[in-house]
């Protein structure tokens, strides 16, 4: 088996050049995850 997890960059709170993962109390958060799979015969 395998696991697909949506995550942020590792250690992002401590890396100023990474996108922020901080969510303040009045902030809104929305995300979309799309997985597409195909097979070949």
Residue pairs with C-beta under 8 A, 6 or more apart in sequence:
4 35
6 31
6 33
8 18
8 19
8 21
9 15
9 18
9 19
11 18
12 18
12 19
12 20
12 21
13 21
13 22
23 29
